[in-house]
């Protein structure tokens, strides 16, 4: 769906997934139609706001872990979404100022905010690519302007694989991305799941898909784990986002998004 009307203005009459997510995160880049749709969905699954925020907190902890514990200095963040607090480059460069981050999204709304993603420390670098996850060759070609694919890269797919409905296409896309990075690279995924509040989440996705935006699907634990085939999963493996290396004072109650971080050991 094109999120801009034919006059070039922002389409405000149809709810938009990125703006609904922004609303749940407490952001301001949303409209009344997005808030109304967001409230409808939350009425079905009251924990979705907590889940959205747990997903964002997972991003922060995963990037921090990869920079401080795994020595990663390059990140390819696909499905960036609207900028908010603690974007990938901010977390990475806070721990390692020489980190290089490439953001990828095909949402024209995100493109208008891309300047917020392009700040960087003098030692590091950031870039933004307007592309779809289903175009891995285009993504990799343009990302090579900023990233050195001869060195490890963290490929980050947070809340994006759920928009590829067919498993075969989703797995092929992930494999093409991983084939371009060397051993020592990492794959980071978060994905809405049927494992927590399954019937309610199924109905929420049905409602989401009826709004006119990009359709999405849920996957169970096994479905998420399948993306990490032949990778070494970082403990605790596939788990609810709130329980992946939680901060000491954080609420680790299960949420309806699962996640994992895996290391590419060999081809």
N, C-alpha and C positions, 0 to 999 in steps of 0.2 A: 504494500500500500504506500502511495506517495503521501507524505505527511505535510506537504505544502500544497496550497490550492493553486489554481492556474494563474493567479495574479502574482504569485511569488510570496504570498503571506502565509503565516503558519495556519494549518488546518486545526481549528479549535472545536469543531462540531463532532469529531469522532475520537474516542479515547485512544491513547497511544501507549504501547507497552512500556517504553522507556520513561514516559512521563508518569505512568501509574507507579512504576518502581521508584521513581524519584520522590513521589508523594509519600510512599511507604517509608522511605529513608529519611523523611523530614525535610526534603528539599523544597525549593520554591519554583522550579521549572516545570510547572504543571498548571492545568486549567480546570475549570469547574467540571467539565465532562470527564476528565481523568480522575478527579477526586470522587465523583459519583460512582464511576465504575470500580474504583479501588475499594470504596466502602461496600459495594455490593458483594465483591469477592471476599472481603474480610468478614462479612456477615456469615459466609459459609465456613470460612476457616479463620477464626479469630486470631490464631497464632501466626498468620502470614506476615504481619508487620515485624514481629520478633524474628521470624525466619529470614526475612529480607535483610534485616540488620545483622543477623548472625552470619549470613552469606558475605556481607561486606566486611565484617570483622575477620572472617576466614581469609579473605584476600590480604588483609593487613598482616595477619600472622604468617601466612604462607610466604609472602614476599620477604618478610623479616627473617624467617627461617632460612630461606634460600640464600639471602645475602650474607647472613651472619654464620650459618652453620654449613652451608654447601659451597660458599664462595662464588655464587652466580652473580654475574655483572651485566647480563643481557636478558631482556624480557620482551617477548612478543605477546601483547595483550590484545586478543581478538574478541570483539563484542564489548567494547569499552563501556558503552552506556554514557549517560550524562555525567559530566564531572561533578564530584562531590568531595567531601573531606577524605583525606588519605588516599589519593589516587596512587596508582602503582609507582610512578616515578618519584612521588614524594616520599613514600615509605622506603623504596629502594635507595634513593640518594641520601636519605637521612642516615641510613646505616653504612652506605658505601657511595660516596659522592661521585665516583667514576662510573656509576651504573648508566647503561644505555637502554632506553625504553622506546619501543614502537607500539603505538596504539592503532587499532584497526576497527572501523565500524562503517556500516553502509547507511546509517540513519542521517538524513539531512539535518535533523535537529541537533545531533551530536556534532556534526561538522561546524555548525554555527558557533559552538562552544569550544571548538578544538584549540583555540588560542590558550585556554586555561590549562590545556594538557601539554603545551609546548614550552612551558618554563623549564629550566634545567639549571643544575649547578654548572659552573664553568668547566669542571672536570668531566662531566657526563654529557649526555645528549638525549633529546626526545624528538620523535617525529609522529605524524599522524597520516594514516592511509585511508582513503575513502574506498572501501572494498567490502565484498561479501565473503563470509566464511567459506562459501561454496566455490570461491575463486582462489584456491591455495597457491597456484602458480603465480598469479598476479600479486598476491600478498608477499610471497617470498622474494619475488623479483624486486619489488619496491622497498621491502624491509632491508634488503642487502645494501641500501644506501647508508644505513645507520648501524646495522648489526653485522658482525663478522661471523658467518656461519661455519667458520673453521674452529670456533670456540663454543663452549656450551651456552645454550639458550634455554630459558624457561618459557615454554609455550603455555599461555594462560587462556583457558576457555571457561570462563565463569558465567554461568547462566546463559549460554549461547547454544550448546549442542541440543538443548531441548526444542530449538526452533528448526532442527533438521528431523523431520518426522521419520524418514526411512532409516533403519539401522545400517543397511549396506552403505548408503551415501554418507552417513555420519562417520562410520568406521573408515571408509576410504579417505575421507577428508583428513581425519586425524592422522592416518598413516602417511599421507603425502606430506603433512607438516613435519612429522617426526623423521621421515626419510631425509629431510633437508638439514637436520641438526646432528651434531656428532655425539658419540657416547659421552656421558657426563651431563647431558642436557636433562631437563625435567619437563613433565607434563602436569599441569594443574587444572583440575576440573571441579566445578560445582554444578549441581543439576537437581531440579525439583523431583521429588520421589513419591512413590506410593507407599513407602515403608513407614511413614508417619502420617496419621490422619488420612489414610488411603481413600476411603469413600468420599470424604469431604474435599480432598484435593482433586479427585476425579471430577466432581461436580464443579469445583472452582475453575478447572481448566476448560470444562465445557462452556462455562459462562465467559471466560477469557476469550475463547475462540469465537464466541458469538458477537464480540464487540466490533469486528471488522478489521482488527489488526492482524499481525503475523500469527499464524497458528503455532501452537506448541504442544508438547506431549510430556508425559511423565515416564521415568524409568525406575525400576526397582534396583536394589543393591547389586544384583548380578548384572543388570544392564549397564550400570555405571562402571562396575569392575571390568567389564569386557573391553572398555577403552584402554585399559592399562595392561592388556595382554603383552607379555614379554618384557614388561618394565618391573623394576623392583619398587614396590610400594613403600613409602615412608610410613613408619608407625604413626598412628594406629590403623593404617589401611583405609578402607572405605568406611566412612562414618558420617553421622550427622554433623553439619558444619559447626555446631556449638561445641562439639567434643573433639575437634582436631586441635591438639596443643592449646587448650583453653588458657586464657589468662587466669591467674589465681583468684581474682575477685569476680570473674564472669559467671553468669548463669549458664550452666551446661545442660539444661533440660533439652531433650531431643527436639529438633525443628525439622520442617518438611523439605529441607534441602540437604542432599548428601554431597560429599566431597572426597577428594583424594589427591595425593601428590605422588608421582612415580618418577623414578630415575631410569633413564635410558642407559643400559649397561653395554649392549652390543647391538649390532644390526640383526 
